[in-house]
Amino acid sequence: MDQIPALKPAAKNSTLFRMARNFKDLSEREILALAISLEEEDGRVYADFADGLREIYPATAALFDDMGAEESGHRASLIATYRERFGEHIPLIRRQDVKGFVQRRPFWLTRP
């Protein structure tokens, strides 16, 4: 039976140990992937607000539905651009992966 080789410990300066990177150090590919992730996040936040408001404030919920649809359109456009320039695989890069990027409280904790 073949043995699986042991993994060598990573150096402290390897990408495994860097938890977040400066925005200025991101490549164009990474910035576009981050933008896609942010559009997805924003669309989901609007959908959560719409869902929480729908029963009592249906007109306001409809506005949030429209905003979510707009974010979805932005996301689709960014994905098309990404695929055209960099191929199918879009790396997962989130706001917490970027130093100094605006952090948000989890919206599900403040659901209307």
C-alpha positions as CSV (number, residue, x, y, z in Angstrom):
1,M,0.0,0.0,0.0
2,D,1.3,3.4,-1.0
3,Q,1.9,5.9,1.9
4,I,0.7,9.4,1.7
5,P,3.7,11.7,2.1
6,A,3.6,13.9,5.2
7,L,2.8,17.6,4.6
8,K,5.6,19.9,5.4
9,P,4.8,22.7,7.8
10,A,4.1,26.0,6.0
11,A,6.4,28.9,6.4
12,K,4.9,31.8,8.4
13,N,5.0,34.0,5.3
14,S,3.1,31.5,3.1
15,T,-0.4,32.2,1.8
16,L,-1.7,29.7,4.3
17,F,-0.9,32.0,7.2
18,R,-2.0,35.3,5.6
19,M,-5.5,35.8,6.8
20,A,-6.3,39.0,4.9
21,R,-4.6,41.0,2.2
22,N,-4.6,44.7,1.5
23,F,-7.0,45.7,-1.2
24,K,-4.1,47.4,-3.1
25,D,-2.3,44.0,-3.3
26,L,-5.3,42.2,-5.0
27,S,-5.0,41.3,-8.6
28,E,-7.7,42.4,-11.1
29,R,-9.0,38.8,-11.0
30,E,-9.3,38.9,-7.2
31,I,-11.0,42.4,-7.2
32,L,-13.6,41.2,-9.7
33,A,-14.2,38.0,-7.7
34,L,-14.6,40.2,-4.5
35,A,-17.1,42.4,-6.4
36,I,-19.1,39.3,-7.4
37,S,-19.2,38.1,-3.8
38,L,-20.3,41.6,-2.6
39,E,-23.1,41.8,-5.1
40,E,-24.3,38.4,-4.0
41,E,-24.2,39.4,-0.3
42,D,-26.0,42.7,-0.9
43,G,-28.8,40.9,-2.9
44,R,-29.3,38.4,-0.1
45,V,-29.4,41.2,2.5
46,Y,-32.1,43.0,0.5
47,A,-34.1,39.7,0.1
48,D,-33.9,39.1,3.9
49,F,-35.2,42.6,4.6
50,A,-38.0,42.1,2.0
51,D,-39.0,38.9,3.7
52,G,-39.0,40.4,7.1
53,L,-41.1,43.4,6.0
54,R,-43.5,41.7,3.6
55,E,-46.4,40.9,6.0
56,I,-46.7,44.4,7.6
57,Y,-45.1,46.6,4.9
58,P,-45.7,45.0,1.5
59,A,-44.8,48.1,-0.5
60,T,-41.5,48.5,1.3
61,A,-40.8,44.8,0.8
62,A,-41.4,45.3,-2.9
63,L,-38.8,48.0,-3.0
64,F,-36.3,45.7,-1.3
65,D,-37.2,43.0,-3.8
66,D,-36.5,45.4,-6.7
67,M,-33.1,46.3,-5.1
68,G,-32.3,42.7,-4.8
69,A,-33.1,42.1,-8.4
70,E,-30.8,45.0,-9.4
71,E,-28.0,43.5,-7.4
72,S,-28.6,40.2,-9.1
73,G,-28.3,42.0,-12.5
74,H,-25.0,43.6,-11.4
75,R,-23.7,40.2,-10.2
76,A,-24.6,38.5,-13.5
77,S,-22.8,41.3,-15.5
78,L,-19.7,40.9,-13.3
79,I,-19.8,37.1,-13.7
80,A,-20.0,37.5,-17.5
81,T,-17.0,39.9,-17.5
82,Y,-15.0,37.5,-15.2
83,R,-15.7,34.5,-17.4
84,E,-14.7,36.4,-20.5
85,R,-11.4,37.6,-19.0
86,F,-10.4,34.8,-16.6
87,G,-12.4,31.6,-17.3
88,E,-15.0,29.7,-15.4
89,H,-13.6,29.3,-11.9
90,I,-14.3,32.3,-9.7
91,P,-12.4,32.1,-6.4
92,L,-14.3,32.8,-3.2
93,I,-13.0,36.2,-1.9
94,R,-15.1,37.8,0.8
95,R,-14.9,41.2,2.6
96,Q,-13.3,39.6,5.6
97,D,-10.4,38.4,3.4
98,V,-9.4,42.0,2.7
99,K,-7.6,44.1,5.4
100,G,-9.4,47.4,6.2
101,F,-12.5,46.5,4.2
102,V,-15.8,47.6,5.7
103,Q,-17.1,45.0,8.0
104,R,-20.8,44.5,8.6
105,R,-22.7,43.1,11.5
106,P,-24.6,39.9,10.5
107,F,-27.9,41.2,9.1
108,W,-29.7,38.1,10.2
109,L,-29.3,39.3,13.8
110,T,-31.2,42.5,13.1
111,R,-33.9,41.1,10.8
112,P,-37.0,43.3,10.7
